[in-house]
Amino acid sequence: MHEKIVSAAQAAALVASGDTVCTSGFVGIGVPEELLVALEDRFLATGAPRDLTLVFAAGQGDGKERGLNRFGHEGMVRRAIGGHWGLIPKLGRLAVEGRIEAWNLPQGVISHLYRDIAAGRPGVVSKIGLDTFVDPRLEGGRVSAAAAEELVSLVELAGETHLFYRGFPIDVALIRGTTADERGNIAMEREALTLDCFAMASAARNCGGRVIAQVERVVAAGSLDPRQVVVPAALVDAVVVARPEHHQQTFATAYSPYFSGEARAPLALGSPMPLSERKIIARRCALELPAGGVVNLGIGMPEGVAAVAAEERVLDRVTLTAEPGVIGGWPAGGLDFGAAVNTDAVVAQNQQFDFYDGGGLDLAVLGMAEVDPAGNVNVSRFGGRLAGAGGFINISQSARKVVFAGTFTAGGLALAVADGRLEVVREGRAPKFVERVEQLTFSARRAAAAGKTVLYVTERAVFRLTSDGVVLAEIAPGVDLERDILAHMAFRPIVHEPKSMDRRLFESGPMGLAEDLREAPRAARKHPSPGEAVA
């Protein structure tokens, strides 16, 4: 009965050179860190396992040493297929330099691949990724020339063009839970997310591979509530009890009962954001929140929208979500991103992307790094820096309305806000509105053809996507059109008669958003085809 309970070193010995290994995790949530440490230690000591194929849906790291950065050693990985790369610079460097074969595919597609591999299907057929860098007519998701194989192809189905993402056998699934019983049943009661653990375990099992689970404790056989078991013992080959330092709930928080749902946080949790460019942008995005609607908030600048919604006491008027599976409550930020306080539900990541891809989001607020005259957006690749798309492609392509949020320029930007007006004290070094995006992560042409509402929100101006290009729609009070906006754009937007941005954005104290939060016109919604939402 105890034969499945092994040491981390024994578990690492089950991974053979050349294996295809998938790992659970989102930033630091659900990352089997003890297992990753053991594999790194074994490789550094013995040179094995080597030439692994690594598969991961979400970013799994802290931007430094933890998570999949532990696989960033020459020879340990031969191929990597990942959704988000920004938090794993050690592995990303090998990919960009062509020292490993690497692909960047949409996070939701990889999440669905686990499920479809488990079901014995040949792969995932989806519209997600069309007309972006994932499309084989552009880059096919390749990170460098070393990735010569075609993992993505075009297929025609029911008279429409789709992408086919080819499946592959999985030899090892590394997953994480909270509690294992002596038989190997895995519960996740203290985890902030359940992610794709069941789908990954099913895929590995049905491919004849192994499932290794990291937990924080082992209990007697038969003592777990079967409704709490996420991965049943029949799928699990080995269980490792992790050291506490390698089993934090997130990479920022050892454990919070609010993230696990063990307790509800008081409404007064947290303090208002200071009045800065971040808050101005978050406030302007919050003006787009639809009462009764379902919203996704991306990492970075969009995280501030949740804080504004909390300050304005409107969290109960909308349902905020994050792509790894939280629905409702207050999404966390930073290295806690992916968790949520006072959430209504936590679902599997592949289920969340089913809902997203089918057009379930009324609004998505996402970051932006580069915008071109057509309205295309790049968030995934900047010279030698590989950020990766993560869930951005799924979300931006499928949401009914998309708001891209970011400062007008980056790097050293300094502003002054007083008396409801904005002054640019020092301009940022790097412009964001460029002549040509380096990589096409969001296709403006596809969005415009679908009639999607798309805004680009900065601290000093708001732009709107039209079929003719980007239109300047709003200007902050105190900002000069020529000096502060047009002079720092590589192209001239369409300018008619832009209106002034709401003065409340630039004043201290709550905006009174609860009073004017509008009701979403649910009856007017159309039903999009899968993976292609319409306004």
C-alpha positions as CSV (number, residue, x, y, z in Angstrom):
1,M,0.0,0.0,0.0
2,H,2.9,2.3,0.7
3,E,4.9,1.4,-2.4
4,K,3.8,4.6,-4.3
5,I,5.3,6.9,-1.6
6,V,8.9,7.5,-2.7
7,S,11.6,10.1,-2.2
8,A,12.1,12.9,-4.7
9,A,15.4,11.3,-5.9
10,Q,13.6,8.0,-6.5
11,A,10.9,9.9,-8.4
12,A,13.4,11.7,-10.5
13,A,15.0,8.4,-11.5
14,L,11.7,7.4,-13.1
15,V,12.3,10.0,-15.9
16,A,14.4,8.7,-18.7
17,S,16.5,10.6,-21.2
18,G,14.5,11.5,-24.3
19,D,11.1,11.4,-22.4
20,T,8.3,13.9,-23.2
21,V,7.5,15.5,-19.8
22,C,4.6,17.8,-19.0
23,T,4.4,19.9,-15.9
24,S,1.6,21.5,-14.0
25,G,1.6,25.1,-12.8
26,F,0.7,28.7,-13.3
27,V,3.4,31.2,-12.3
28,G,4.1,29.5,-8.9
29,I,0.7,27.9,-8.3
30,G,0.6,24.2,-8.6
31,V,4.3,23.9,-9.6
32,P,5.8,20.6,-8.4
33,E,9.0,22.4,-7.3
34,E,10.3,19.5,-5.2
35,L,10.2,17.3,-8.3
36,L,11.8,19.9,-10.5
37,V,14.6,20.4,-8.0
38,A,15.2,16.7,-7.9
39,L,15.4,16.4,-11.6
40,E,17.9,19.4,-11.8
41,D,20.0,17.8,-9.1
42,R,20.1,14.5,-10.9
43,F,21.0,16.1,-14.2
44,L,23.8,18.2,-12.7
45,A,25.2,15.2,-10.8
46,T,24.9,12.6,-13.6
47,G,24.1,14.3,-16.9
48,A,20.7,12.5,-17.0
49,P,17.9,12.8,-17.8
50,R,18.9,14.7,-21.0
51,D,17.3,15.5,-24.3
52,L,13.9,15.9,-22.8
53,T,10.8,17.3,-24.6
54,L,9.2,19.7,-22.1
55,V,5.5,20.7,-22.5
56,F,3.9,23.4,-20.4
57,A,0.7,25.4,-20.9
58,A,1.2,28.4,-18.6
59,G,4.3,30.2,-17.4
60,Q,5.9,28.3,-14.5
61,G,8.6,30.3,-12.8
62,D,9.6,33.4,-10.8
63,G,11.7,35.1,-13.5
64,K,14.9,33.9,-11.7
65,E,15.7,30.4,-10.5
66,R,12.5,28.6,-9.6
67,G,10.0,26.6,-11.7
68,L,11.1,25.6,-15.2
69,N,14.2,27.7,-14.9
70,R,15.6,24.6,-13.3
71,F,15.5,23.0,-16.7
72,G,17.6,25.7,-18.3
73,H,20.8,23.7,-18.6
74,E,22.5,22.9,-21.9
75,G,21.6,19.3,-22.8
76,M,18.8,18.7,-20.3
77,V,16.0,19.8,-22.8
78,R,16.1,19.2,-26.5
79,R,12.6,20.4,-27.4
80,A,10.1,22.7,-25.5
81,I,6.5,23.5,-26.4
82,G,5.2,26.2,-24.1
83,G,2.5,28.8,-23.7
84,H,4.2,31.5,-21.7
85,W,8.0,32.0,-21.5
86,G,8.4,35.3,-19.7
87,L,9.0,33.8,-16.2
88,I,11.6,31.2,-17.4
89,P,14.5,33.3,-18.8
90,K,17.0,30.5,-18.4
91,L,15.1,28.2,-20.7
92,G,14.0,31.1,-22.9
93,R,17.5,32.1,-23.6
94,L,18.3,28.6,-24.9
95,A,15.2,28.8,-27.1
96,V,15.9,32.2,-28.6
97,E,19.5,31.3,-29.3
98,G,18.4,28.2,-31.1
99,R,20.1,25.8,-28.7
100,I,16.9,23.9,-28.3
101,E,13.9,23.4,-30.6
102,A,11.1,25.6,-29.2
103,W,7.6,26.6,-30.0
104,N,5.2,29.1,-28.4
105,L,1.6,28.0,-28.8
106,P,-1.5,29.5,-27.2
107,Q,-1.9,28.5,-23.5
108,G,-5.5,27.3,-24.0
109,V,-4.5,25.1,-27.0
110,I,-1.8,23.3,-24.9
111,S,-4.4,22.9,-22.1
112,H,-6.8,21.4,-24.6
113,L,-4.0,19.2,-26.1
114,Y,-3.7,17.4,-22.7
115,R,-7.4,16.5,-22.8
116,D,-7.4,15.5,-26.4
117,I,-4.2,13.4,-26.1
118,A,-5.9,11.6,-23.2
119,A,-9.0,11.0,-25.4
120,G,-6.8,9.4,-28.1
121,R,-7.6,12.2,-30.6
122,P,-5.0,13.3,-33.1
123,G,-4.8,16.8,-31.8
124,V,-6.7,20.1,-31.4
125,V,-8.7,21.7,-34.2
126,S,-9.4,25.4,-33.4
127,K,-9.6,28.9,-34.9
128,I,-7.5,30.2,-32.1
129,G,-4.3,31.5,-33.5
130,L,-5.4,32.3,-37.0
131,D,-3.7,35.4,-38.5
132,T,-1.2,35.5,-35.5
133,F,2.4,34.4,-35.3
134,V,1.1,30.9,-34.5
135,D,-0.5,30.6,-38.0
136,P,1.8,28.5,-40.3
137,R,1.3,31.2,-43.0
138,L,3.3,33.5,-40.6
139,E,5.7,31.7,-38.1
140,G,3.9,28.5,-37.1
141,G,4.6,29.3,-33.5
142,R,8.3,28.6,-33.9
143,V,10.7,30.5,-31.6
144,S,13.8,29.9,-33.7
145,A,15.0,28.2,-36.8
146,A,16.0,25.2,-34.7
147,A,12.2,24.3,-34.5
148,A,12.0,23.0,-38.0
149,E,9.1,20.6,-37.5
150,E,5.6,21.7,-38.4
151,L,3.4,21.4,-35.3
152,V,0.6,23.6,-36.6
153,S,-1.1,23.3,-40.0
154,L,-4.2,24.6,-41.8
155,V,-7.3,22.5,-42.3
156,E,-10.7,23.2,-43.8
157,L,-13.7,22.1,-41.8
158,A,-17.3,22.9,-42.7
159,G,-16.2,25.3,-45.3
160,E,-14.0,27.3,-42.8
161,T,-10.3,27.6,-42.2
162,H,-9.0,26.2,-38.9
163,L,-5.7,25.4,-37.3
164,F,-4.7,21.8,-36.5
165,Y,-2.3,21.5,-33.5
166,R,-0.8,18.0,-33.7
167,G,-0.8,15.8,-30.6
168,F,2.1,13.7,-29.3
169,P,2.6,10.9,-26.7
170,I,3.4,12.0,-23.2
171,D,5.8,9.9,-21.2
172,V,5.7,11.6,-17.8
173,A,3.3,14.0,-16.1
174,L,4.6,15.9,-13.1
175,I,1.7,17.2,-11.1
176,R,1.0,18.6,-7.7
177,G,-1.7,18.3,-5.0
178,T,-2.2,18.9,-1.3
179,T,-3.0,15.5,0.1
180,A,-2.4,11.9,-1.0
181,D,-3.8,8.9,0.7
182,E,-1.7,5.7,0.9
183,R,-3.2,4.4,-2.3
184,G,-2.2,7.5,-4.3
185,N,-5.5,9.4,-4.5
186,I,-4.7,13.1,-4.8
187,A,-6.8,15.9,-3.3
188,M,-6.1,19.6,-3.8
189,E,-7.9,21.3,-0.9
190,R,-5.1,23.8,-0.1
191,E,-4.1,24.6,-3.7
192,A,-5.2,27.8,-5.3
193,L,-5.9,26.1,-8.6
194,T,-6.6,22.6,-9.9
195,L,-5.2,23.4,-13.4
196,D,-4.9,20.5,-15.9
197,C,-3.8,17.8,-13.4
198,F,-6.5,15.3,-14.2
199,A,-6.1,15.8,-18.0
200,M,-2.3,15.6,-17.8
201,A,-2.5,12.4,-15.7
202,S,-5.0,10.9,-18.0
203,A,-2.9,11.7,-21.1
204,A,0.3,10.2,-19.6
205,R,-1.6,7.1,-18.4
206,N,-3.3,6.5,-21.7
207,C,0.1,7.0,-23.5
208,G,1.7,4.3,-21.4
209,G,3.6,6.8,-19.4
210,R,4.1,7.6,-15.7
211,V,2.3,10.1,-13.4
212,I,4.3,11.5,-10.5
213,A,2.5,13.7,-7.9
214,Q,4.0,16.1,-5.3
215,V,2.0,16.6,-2.2
216,E,2.5,18.1,1.3
217,R,1.1,15.2,3.3
218,V,-0.1,11.6,3.2
219,V,-3.1,10.3,5.0
220,A,-4.6,6.8,5.6
221,A,-6.2,5.0,2.7
222,G,-9.9,5.6,2.4
223,S,-9.9,8.8,4.4
224,L,-10.3,11.3,1.6
225,D,-13.7,12.5,0.5
226,P,-14.0,11.1,-3.0
227,R,-15.6,14.3,-4.2
228,Q,-12.3,16.1,-3.2
229,V,-10.1,13.7,-5.1
230,V,-8.9,15.4,-8.3
231,V,-6.6,12.7,-9.6
232,P,-7.5,9.1,-8.6
233,A,-5.0,6.6,-7.5
234,A,-5.5,4.5,-10.7
235,L,-3.6,7.2,-12.6
236,V,-0.8,7.8,-10.2
237,D,2.5,5.9,-10.2
238,A,4.5,7.7,-7.5
239,V,3.9,10.2,-4.7
240,V,6.5,12.5,-3.2
241,V,6.1,14.5,0.0
242,A,7.6,17.9,-0.5
243,R,9.6,20.0,1.8
244,P,7.6,23.1,2.9
245,E,9.9,25.5,1.1
246,H,9.2,23.7,-2.2
247,H,5.5,23.5,-1.7
248,Q,4.4,27.1,-1.3
249,Q,0.9,27.9,-2.4
250,T,2.3,30.6,-4.8
251,F,5.8,31.8,-5.3
252,A,4.9,34.9,-3.2
253,T,2.7,33.4,-0.5
254,A,3.4,30.3,1.6
255,Y,-0.3,29.8,2.3
256,S,-3.4,31.9,2.3
257,P,-6.8,30.5,3.4
258,Y,-8.4,33.1,1.1
259,F,-6.7,31.6,-2.0
260,S,-7.8,28.1,-1.1
261,G,-11.3,29.1,-0.2
262,E,-10.9,27.9,3.4
263,A,-11.9,31.3,4.5
264,R,-13.5,34.4,3.1
265,A,-11.6,37.7,3.2
266,P,-13.2,40.8,4.7
267,L,-14.4,43.3,2.1
268,A,-12.0,45.9,3.5
269,L,-9.0,43.8,2.5
270,G,-6.3,45.9,0.8
271,S,-5.9,49.7,0.4
272,P,-6.7,51.9,-2.6
273,M,-4.0,52.3,-5.2
274,P,-2.1,55.6,-5.2
275,L,-3.1,58.0,-7.9
276,S,-0.5,57.2,-10.6
277,E,-0.5,56.3,-14.3
278,R,-1.3,52.7,-13.3
279,K,-4.5,53.8,-11.5
280,I,-5.5,56.2,-14.2
281,I,-5.3,53.4,-16.8
282,A,-7.1,50.9,-14.5
283,R,-9.9,53.4,-13.8
284,R,-10.4,54.1,-17.5
285,C,-10.6,50.4,-18.2
286,A,-13.0,50.0,-15.3
287,L,-15.4,52.3,-17.0
288,E,-15.9,49.6,-19.6
289,L,-16.9,47.0,-17.0
290,P,-20.4,45.6,-17.9
291,A,-22.7,45.0,-15.0
292,G,-23.5,41.4,-14.8
293,G,-20.8,40.5,-17.3
294,V,-17.9,38.1,-17.2
295,V,-14.4,39.6,-17.4
296,N,-10.9,38.4,-17.8
297,L,-8.0,40.5,-16.4
298,G,-4.5,39.9,-17.8
299,I,-1.2,40.1,-15.9
300,G,0.6,43.4,-15.3
301,M,-1.2,46.7,-15.9
302,P,-4.7,45.1,-16.2
303,E,-4.4,43.7,-12.6
304,G,-5.2,47.2,-11.3
305,V,-8.7,47.0,-12.6
306,A,-9.6,44.5,-9.8
307,A,-8.2,46.9,-7.2
308,V,-10.2,49.8,-8.7
309,A,-13.4,47.6,-8.7
310,A,-12.8,46.8,-5.1
311,E,-12.3,50.4,-4.1
312,E,-15.4,51.4,-6.0
313,R,-17.4,48.6,-4.4
314,V,-18.5,47.0,-7.6
315,L,-16.8,43.6,-7.4
316,D,-20.3,42.1,-6.8
317,R,-21.6,43.7,-10.0
318,V,-19.3,41.8,-12.3
319,T,-17.6,38.3,-12.4
320,L,-13.9,38.7,-12.7
321,T,-12.0,35.6,-13.9
322,A,-8.4,34.5,-14.7
323,E,-7.5,31.9,-17.3
324,P,-6.2,29.1,-15.1
325,G,-9.6,28.5,-13.7
326,V,-10.8,31.1,-11.1
327,I,-14.3,32.5,-11.5
328,G,-15.5,35.4,-9.4
329,G,-13.9,37.2,-6.5
330,W,-10.8,39.4,-6.6
331,P,-7.9,38.1,-8.8
332,A,-4.5,38.4,-7.2
333,G,-1.5,40.0,-8.9
334,G,2.3,39.7,-9.1
335,L,3.7,36.3,-8.2
336,D,0.2,35.5,-6.8
337,F,-1.3,36.0,-10.2
338,G,-3.7,33.2,-11.0
339,A,-5.1,32.9,-7.5
340,A,-8.2,34.8,-6.3
341,V,-9.7,35.9,-3.1
342,N,-13.4,35.1,-2.4
343,T,-13.7,33.2,-5.6
344,D,-17.1,31.7,-6.6
345,A,-15.6,28.6,-8.2
346,V,-12.3,27.0,-9.3
347,V,-12.6,24.9,-12.5
348,A,-10.0,23.0,-14.5
349,Q,-7.9,25.2,-16.8
350,N,-9.1,23.4,-20.0
351,Q,-12.7,24.0,-18.9
352,Q,-12.0,27.7,-18.5
353,F,-10.6,27.9,-22.0
354,D,-13.7,26.0,-23.4
355,F,-15.8,28.9,-21.9
356,Y,-13.4,31.6,-23.2
357,D,-12.9,30.2,-26.7
358,G,-16.7,29.9,-27.2
359,G,-17.2,33.6,-26.6
360,G,-18.1,33.5,-22.9
361,L,-16.1,36.7,-22.0
362,D,-18.0,40.0,-22.2
363,L,-14.8,41.9,-21.7
364,A,-11.1,41.2,-21.6
365,V,-8.5,43.7,-20.3
366,L,-5.0,42.8,-21.5
367,G,-1.6,44.4,-21.7
368,M,0.0,45.9,-24.7
369,A,3.7,46.4,-25.6
370,E,3.6,47.4,-29.2
371,V,0.7,48.7,-31.4
372,D,0.9,49.4,-35.1
373,P,-1.2,51.6,-37.5
374,A,-3.6,48.8,-38.2
375,G,-4.1,48.2,-34.5
376,N,-2.2,44.9,-34.3
377,V,-0.6,44.2,-30.9
378,N,2.6,42.5,-29.9
379,V,3.1,41.2,-26.3
380,S,5.1,38.0,-27.1
381,R,8.5,38.7,-28.6
382,F,11.0,41.6,-28.4
383,G,14.3,40.9,-30.0
384,G,16.2,38.5,-27.7
385,R,13.4,38.6,-25.1
386,L,10.8,35.9,-25.3
387,A,7.7,36.7,-23.3
388,G,5.4,34.3,-25.0
389,A,1.7,34.7,-25.6
390,G,0.2,32.7,-22.7
391,G,-3.6,32.9,-22.8
392,F,-3.5,36.2,-24.7
393,I,-4.4,34.8,-28.1
394,N,-7.3,32.7,-26.8
395,I,-8.7,35.7,-24.8
396,S,-8.1,38.5,-27.2
397,Q,-9.5,36.6,-30.2
398,S,-12.6,35.3,-28.4
399,A,-13.8,38.0,-26.0
400,R,-16.7,40.2,-27.2
401,K,-14.9,43.4,-26.2
402,V,-11.1,43.8,-25.7
403,V,-9.4,46.7,-23.9
404,F,-5.6,46.8,-24.3
405,A,-4.0,48.7,-21.4
406,G,-0.6,50.2,-21.0
407,T,1.4,53.4,-20.6
408,F,1.8,55.5,-23.7
409,T,5.6,55.2,-23.6
410,A,7.8,53.0,-21.4
411,G,11.1,53.4,-19.5
412,G,11.5,56.4,-17.3
413,L,8.1,57.9,-17.7
414,A,7.2,60.5,-15.1
415,L,3.8,62.2,-14.7
416,A,2.2,64.8,-12.5
417,V,-1.5,64.6,-11.6
418,A,-3.3,67.5,-10.0
419,D,-6.6,69.3,-10.2
420,G,-8.1,66.7,-12.6
421,R,-5.3,67.3,-15.1
422,L,-2.3,65.3,-16.3
423,E,1.2,66.7,-17.1
424,V,4.0,64.7,-18.7
425,V,7.1,65.6,-16.7
426,R,9.5,63.2,-18.4
427,E,8.7,61.1,-21.4
428,G,9.5,57.4,-21.5
429,R,12.4,56.2,-23.6
430,A,10.5,53.5,-25.5
431,P,7.5,54.3,-27.7
432,K,4.7,51.7,-27.9
433,F,2.9,53.0,-31.0
434,V,5.3,51.7,-33.7
435,E,5.4,51.5,-37.4
436,R,5.4,47.7,-37.4
437,V,5.0,45.2,-34.5
438,E,7.8,42.8,-34.1
439,Q,5.5,39.8,-33.7
440,L,1.7,39.7,-34.4
441,T,0.0,38.4,-31.2
442,F,-3.3,40.1,-31.9
443,S,-4.7,40.5,-35.4
444,A,-6.6,43.7,-35.8
445,R,-7.8,42.7,-39.3
446,R,-9.5,39.7,-37.9
447,A,-11.1,41.6,-35.0
448,A,-12.4,44.4,-37.2
449,A,-13.9,41.8,-39.7
450,A,-15.7,40.2,-36.7
451,G,-17.1,43.6,-35.6
452,K,-15.3,43.4,-32.3
453,T,-15.0,46.5,-30.0
454,V,-11.3,47.1,-29.3
455,L,-9.9,50.0,-27.3
456,Y,-6.3,50.9,-26.5
457,V,-6.1,52.7,-23.2
458,T,-3.2,54.7,-21.9
459,E,-2.8,57.4,-19.2
460,R,-3.0,60.2,-21.7
461,A,-5.1,59.0,-24.6
462,V,-7.6,56.3,-25.6
463,F,-7.7,54.9,-29.2
464,R,-10.4,52.8,-30.9
465,L,-10.0,50.2,-33.6
466,T,-12.0,50.8,-36.8
467,S,-11.9,49.1,-40.2
468,D,-9.8,52.0,-41.4
469,G,-7.2,51.8,-38.6
470,V,-6.6,53.3,-35.2
471,V,-8.7,56.3,-34.2
472,L,-7.7,58.8,-31.4
473,A,-10.9,58.9,-29.4
474,E,-10.0,60.6,-26.1
475,I,-7.3,62.9,-24.7
476,A,-6.5,63.5,-21.1
477,P,-7.1,67.0,-19.8
478,G,-3.9,69.0,-19.7
479,V,-2.2,67.0,-22.5
480,D,-1.2,68.6,-25.7
481,L,-2.2,66.7,-28.9
482,E,0.9,67.4,-30.9
483,R,3.6,67.6,-28.2
484,D,2.5,64.8,-25.9
485,I,0.8,62.4,-28.3
486,L,1.5,62.6,-32.0
487,A,5.2,63.5,-31.5
488,H,5.7,60.1,-29.8
489,M,4.0,57.9,-32.3
490,A,5.6,56.3,-35.3
491,F,2.4,56.8,-37.3
492,R,-0.4,59.3,-37.3
493,P,-3.7,57.9,-36.0
494,I,-7.0,58.9,-37.5
495,V,-7.9,62.2,-35.7
496,H,-11.4,63.7,-35.9
497,E,-12.7,65.4,-32.8
498,P,-11.4,63.4,-29.7
499,K,-13.2,64.1,-26.5
500,S,-11.7,64.7,-23.1
501,M,-11.1,61.7,-20.9
502,D,-13.3,61.7,-17.8
503,R,-11.9,64.1,-15.2
504,R,-12.7,61.7,-12.4
505,L,-9.8,59.5,-13.6
506,F,-7.4,62.2,-12.5
507,E,-8.9,63.1,-9.1
508,S,-8.4,61.5,-5.7
509,G,-11.1,59.6,-4.0
510,P,-13.6,57.1,-5.5
511,M,-15.1,57.8,-8.9
512,G,-18.6,56.7,-8.0
513,L,-18.5,53.9,-10.5
514,A,-21.2,52.0,-8.7
515,E,-23.7,54.6,-9.7
516,D,-23.1,54.6,-13.4
517,L,-22.0,51.0,-14.1
518,R,-24.1,50.1,-17.0
519,E,-26.1,47.0,-17.7
520,A,-24.7,44.7,-20.4
521,P,-27.3,44.2,-23.3
522,R,-27.5,40.4,-22.9
523,A,-30.4,40.0,-25.3
524,A,-28.5,41.6,-28.1
525,R,-25.6,39.0,-28.0
526,K,-25.1,36.8,-30.9
527,H,-23.8,33.3,-30.7
528,P,-20.3,33.1,-32.3
529,S,-18.8,30.1,-34.0
530,P,-16.3,28.3,-31.7
531,G,-13.2,30.3,-31.2
532,E,-14.6,33.4,-33.0
533,A,-16.5,35.8,-30.8
534,V,-18.5,38.6,-32.3
535,A,-19.7,41.9,-30.9
